Amino acid sequence: MPETVEKEAWGDPTFRVRDKIFAMEKRGDGRISIWCKAAPGSQAILVGADPETFFIPPYVGHKGWIGMRLDRKPDWSEVAKVVQRSYRLTAPKKLAALVGDEAAPRALSSR
């Protein structure tokens, strides 16, 4: 994704566009996961539809971010969609427009 930079913070890699975090890999709680920014309302829908995969992460969950477990054979195309959506929500409009608007993650599309 355009202008994406990986930078370590809090002992984990974070992924940023113009120094704004849009994704974080987390391992500290014993599970491998990625935390991403989500559109308003998406957090409740995703967690409600698939609580085995999605969760409300600490620290950023109150801002609508979602956590997605990666330690249970994830659907990598779904992971990519979640990360791309987070990028599009974070990046300046001109950069966001360069990343295709992929279909919603399965939990959103099943509702």
Summary of the structure (lengths in Angstrom):
residues: 111
radius of gyration: 13.1
end to end distance: 28.3
largest distance: 37.5
contacts: 319
relative contact order: 0.21
helix: 31%
strand: 26%
